[in-house]
Amino acid sequence: MKSILVAAAIAGLSSAAGAQAVNVTLSEWKLEATRDTVHAGPVTFRVKNAGTMSHAFYVSGPGVEKGTKEIPVGQEAPLTVTLKAGTYEVYCPLADLTHKAAGMSRKIVVIPGDAAAPTKKPGGP
């Protein structure tokens, strides 16, 4: 039983380690992200609350409805999700979505392909 738990923990770490990273900063009434286009596959959102009140982070789109717990002021929380090609909305879900309505929302576009795949050189195979 113990070895199963260790294997599951290692599998979770390795999938997060191979994920594309997107840094997200939450503050009153902004949601800033270092990227708004990523490749399909695992993505880790590194979410920091730089505001003066609690916030959270939520991803909604094709086959994904997942978010962080409430993030206290000055704290960070990672969120790793596997995304398919399509358009996703990311937002702060707190206060009956009033944070989202106040501007804490944006779109993330996921394009097909593997971010880890080598790029082809022009004129090359």
C-alpha positions in Angstrom: 0.0 0.0 0.0 2.8 2.4 0.9 4.6 1.8 -2.4 1.3 2.6 -4.3 1.1 5.9 -2.5 4.7 6.7 -3.3 4.3 5.8 -6.9 1.2 7.9 -7.2 3.0 10.9 -5.7 5.9 10.4 -8.1 3.6 10.2 -11.0 1.9 13.4 -10.0 5.3 15.2 -9.7 6.5 14.0 -13.0 3.4 15.1 -14.9 3.6 18.6 -13.3 7.3 18.8 -14.0 6.7 18.2 -17.7 3.9 20.8 -17.9 4.1 24.1 -19.6 4.2 27.0 -17.1 2.0 30.1 -17.1 2.6 32.6 -14.3 -0.6 34.3 -13.2 -0.9 37.3 -10.9 -4.2 38.2 -9.3 -5.0 41.6 -7.8 -7.9 43.9 -7.5 -9.6 43.7 -10.3 -7.0 42.2 -12.7 -5.9 38.8 -13.8 -2.5 39.0 -15.6 -0.9 35.9 -17.3 2.5 35.6 -18.9 1.0 33.7 -21.8 -2.5 33.5 -23.3 -1.6 30.9 -25.9 -0.3 27.4 -25.0 0.0 24.0 -26.6 -2.4 21.2 -25.8 -1.3 19.0 -22.9 -0.5 19.6 -19.3 -0.2 23.3 -18.2 0.7 24.5 -14.7 -0.6 27.8 -13.8 1.5 29.3 -11.0 -0.9 31.7 -9.4 0.2 34.5 -7.1 -2.2 36.7 -5.1 -0.6 40.2 -5.2 -3.9 41.8 -4.2 -5.1 43.1 -0.8 -7.9 40.5 -0.4 -8.3 36.8 -1.0 -8.6 35.6 -4.6 -8.8 32.2 -6.3 -8.2 30.9 -9.9 -10.5 28.8 -12.0 -10.1 27.3 -15.5 -13.3 26.6 -17.5 -13.4 25.1 -21.0 -13.6 21.9 -23.1 -13.6 19.1 -20.6 -12.1 21.2 -17.8 -13.7 22.8 -14.7 -11.0 23.1 -12.1 -9.7 25.7 -9.7 -7.5 26.5 -6.8 -8.6 26.9 -3.2 -8.9 30.5 -1.9 -5.5 32.1 -2.0 -4.6 34.4 0.9 -2.9 37.8 0.3 0.7 37.4 -0.7 0.4 33.6 -1.1 0.9 31.4 -4.2 -0.9 28.2 -5.4 -0.1 26.0 -8.4 -2.9 24.5 -10.6 -2.0 21.8 -13.2 -4.6 20.9 -15.8 -4.5 19.0 -19.0 -5.9 21.1 -21.8 -7.2 20.1 -25.2 -7.2 22.5 -28.2 -9.8 25.2 -27.8 -10.6 28.4 -25.9 -10.7 28.4 -22.1 -11.8 31.1 -19.7 -9.7 31.7 -16.6 -11.1 33.9 -13.8 -11.4 34.6 -10.1 -14.6 32.7 -8.9 -14.9 34.5 -5.5 -17.8 36.6 -4.2 -20.5 35.0 -6.3 -18.4 35.8 -9.4 -18.3 39.5 -8.7 -14.5 39.4 -8.9 -14.9 38.0 -12.4 -17.5 40.6 -13.4 -15.1 43.3 -12.1 -12.5 42.3 -14.6 -10.7 39.3 -13.2 -11.2 37.2 -16.3 -9.4 36.5 -19.6 -9.3 33.9 -22.4 -6.5 31.3 -22.9 -6.2 29.8 -26.4 -4.9 26.2 -26.6 -3.4 25.2 -29.9 -2.9 21.6 -31.1 0.6 20.1 -30.8 3.2 19.2 -28.3 5.2 22.0 -26.7 8.0 19.6 -26.1 8.2 18.5 -29.7 11.3 19.7 -31.6 10.7 22.4 -34.1 11.6 21.8 -37.7 14.2 23.9 -39.4 13.2 25.6 -42.6 14.1 23.4 -45.6 14.9 20.5 -43.2 13.1 17.2 -42.6 
